[in-house]
Amino acid sequence: MLNNDASGRGRAARLAELRRRHEIPVLIVGGGINGISTFRELALQGIPALLVEQRDWCQGASGALSRMIHGGLRYLETGEFTLVKESVTERDRLLKNAPHYVQPLRTTVPIDAYCSGLINAGKRFFGLSERPSRRGALVIKAGLTLYDLYTRDSGVMPRHHLAGGAATRRRWPAFNDWVKCSATYYDAWINYPERLGYELIEDAEQANSQALALNYLSVVGANDGRITLRDASTGEQFSLVAQVVVNATGAWIDQLNGVLIPPAGAGKMIGGTKGSHLIVRSPELLAALRDGMVYYENQEGRVCILFPYFGNVLVGSTDIRTDDPNDVVCGDDEVRYILASLRFVFPHIAITERDILYTFGGIRPLPVSDSAINGRISRNHSIQTLAAAPGRPFTTLCLIGGKWTTFRAFGEQAADRVLTLLGERRLVSTVDMAIGGGRDLPAGGARQVWIAELATQYNVAREQVARWVARYGSRVGRLLAFVTQSPDRPLRHQGDYTVNELRWIMLNEQVELPEDLLVRRTALAIAGQLTPALIKEITALLAAERGWDPHQARTHLRLTFERLAGYHGLSALANIAIEDPFDVSES
Ligand SMILES: Cc1cc2nc3c(=O)[nH]c(=O)nc-3n(C[C@H](O)[C@H](O)[C@H](O)COP(=O)(O)OP(=O)(O)OC[C@H]3O[C@@H](n4cnc5c(N)ncnc54)[C@H](O)[C@@H]3O)c2cc1C
């Protein structure tokens, strides 16, 4: 059995285990960050939870975030103090518990006036206005002071400071002329959110051998109290009874409720908004950012962000109301909007559509709202309980809203509700629990010494070990033990990754499709590094591991090209002819 992940269970073994499970205490539906977090919480309390995801882990909103781990400065205006406090607290915890992927991010707000926006901010705070408007230095100063106050005890981040016109222009000469001063504060960013999601699953399964997580498995029906699941690749169906169902399907919550509570569902809970981002290649823009984020308001007062990301610049995002959870293509109008907002802050740096390397987007699973302004819909999270009823013997907990940043707190709250329903109690807290490769990761100078020791122990170049530590944190020991077992070489079309490294991911991290590897287990896609030749090379490696014949390999390759063209702006891939899918020479 080649597909054998770290828990020792390959997909076939996982499915076999599922066949044996007819009654389970809790089924978590949705393998985004909130479902995953709830799964980890419950597994750690000894509950044999089952987590299922219809596609790949973190393929919905949880792979579409702006990659900020942040308090949400602008939520202070609408009085969401509890959310901001919880978010900055969780941000600081993630900096400690996942130091391999979450790092501080110096953030600068360009400001056009000292006092503007005071009246509007006051009105928004008291709910008298929803209209976005530009905020002056005083409003921003007030927000940042509160931000600092919330985290003063943890002492993880430096405090904010304001800079006058001359100092701002010296540091950011490319800012538009309207910039009169600036404020700089610290938040955080995450480089591999999908990998962190996967590591949470791995931690959960390692802590509890009865906890089981399966991707590419969806809930498709409920009848006479039994819930039906379907395997995406074989179509096999499974039927089981659960005491509690956690509906963590984000933008799909209403759809799943329709399946669980036919025919009408449970009333509308979600009012999603689409958000899209661009990855642009511009050395000039990259230099202008000076290694930090610029968090700015565009013409109409909407907040946009741009910051360096794997050598390019991440810019986003839009905020468009939609009822379709699959409506995640970044449209031409969105591209124009984002580029115009970029010109608004850096007018002399020419960025055109030709500089866009990659696009990505998702649906924010926000609570249904009649607010006229999407940016004003609460980003807070809540849990709605649907009691068991005749013919439906399970209680359903619906996880509404939330930010990536607050996944631990939200998962903890959801798990506590489940524990109460099951009559169980909490055994372990995750507040200070390191995650995956963040566990026992040496810091500072000690990390360099450790890297040198590993390089000697495994006879691998120190730079290579350092690169792998940046990707896998302290899990690098397991990787090194694997990659050094047989001859290794860099990928032919992307020398930063090696063949054995990718094989290790394929064997250990529930990879089913080439896209899982390209988009979520590695940063190749978002770093703008995908070429037809590289996609073909990686698909051929996966085909070899899985024993795909040329027809299967060609089908997977075609599908991967189509999805990357359709959903990530790589339109040139749509027309590439595939002759021999195993020929990985330059194409
Ligand atoms: C554009 C954008 C930018 C954002 N930026 C940030 C940010 O910078 N920082 C931050 O903290 N937060 C950010 N967020 C918010 C954050 O990403 C989301 O709130 C969070 O990821 C929601 O996670 P979730 O698990 O609830 O939903 P999702 O990640 O959408 O997960 C739901 C999952 O359920 C699965 N599913 C659906 N139906 C079924 C079924 N029948 N059976 C099995 N599985 C099913 C779906 O495939 C999906 O993977 C952003 C969100 C968006 C969209």
The ligand as a Gaussian input file, in Angstrom:
#p B3LYP/6-31G(d) Opt

LIG

0 1
 C      -11.285000      36.370000       0.485000
 C      -11.120000      35.989000       1.911000
 C      -10.115000      36.571000       2.675000
 C       -9.968000      36.224000       4.005000
 N       -8.908000      36.709000       4.698000
 C       -8.709000      36.330000       5.969000
 C       -7.528000      36.712000       6.651000
 O       -6.629000      37.323000       6.083000
 N       -7.400000      36.336000       7.944000
 C       -8.351000      35.626000       8.595000
 O       -8.180000      35.365000       9.776000
 N       -9.465000      35.195000       7.958000
 C       -9.644000      35.515000       6.664000
 N      -10.731000      35.067000       5.972000
 C      -11.757000      34.294000       6.689000
 C      -11.429000      32.820000       6.784000
 O      -10.680000      32.370000       5.691000
 C      -12.712000      32.015000       6.875000
 O      -13.572000      32.577000       7.792000
 C      -12.444000      30.583000       7.308000
 O      -11.472000      30.024000       6.477000
 C      -13.728000      29.784000       7.270000
 O      -13.399000      28.441000       7.492000
 P      -14.520000      27.333000       7.527000
 O      -13.840000      26.076000       7.954000
 O      -15.663000      27.777000       8.345000
 O      -15.051000      27.251000       6.023000
 P      -14.369000      26.615000       4.718000
 O      -12.915000      26.774000       4.734000
 O      -15.085000      27.137000       3.528000
 O      -14.647000      25.074000       4.887000
 C      -15.890000      24.472000       4.627000
 C      -15.618000      23.139000       3.948000
 O      -16.796000      22.350000       3.923000
 C      -16.698000      21.503000       2.788000
 N      -18.028000      20.952000       2.491000
 C      -19.099000      21.599000       2.022000
 N      -20.145000      20.758000       1.897000
 C      -19.726000      19.530000       2.265000
 C      -20.332000      18.260000       2.346000
 N      -21.628000      18.064000       2.018000
 N      -19.595000      17.194000       2.760000
 C      -18.289000      17.362000       3.092000
 N      -17.669000      18.569000       3.049000
 C      -18.371000      19.650000       2.649000
 C      -16.180000      22.447000       1.706000
 O      -15.599000      21.771000       0.634000
 C      -15.178000      23.297000       2.498000
 O      -13.845000      22.843000       2.367000
 C      -10.868000      35.322000       4.611000
 C      -11.859000      34.708000       3.838000
 C      -11.958000      35.010000       2.495000
 C      -12.950000      34.275000       1.657000

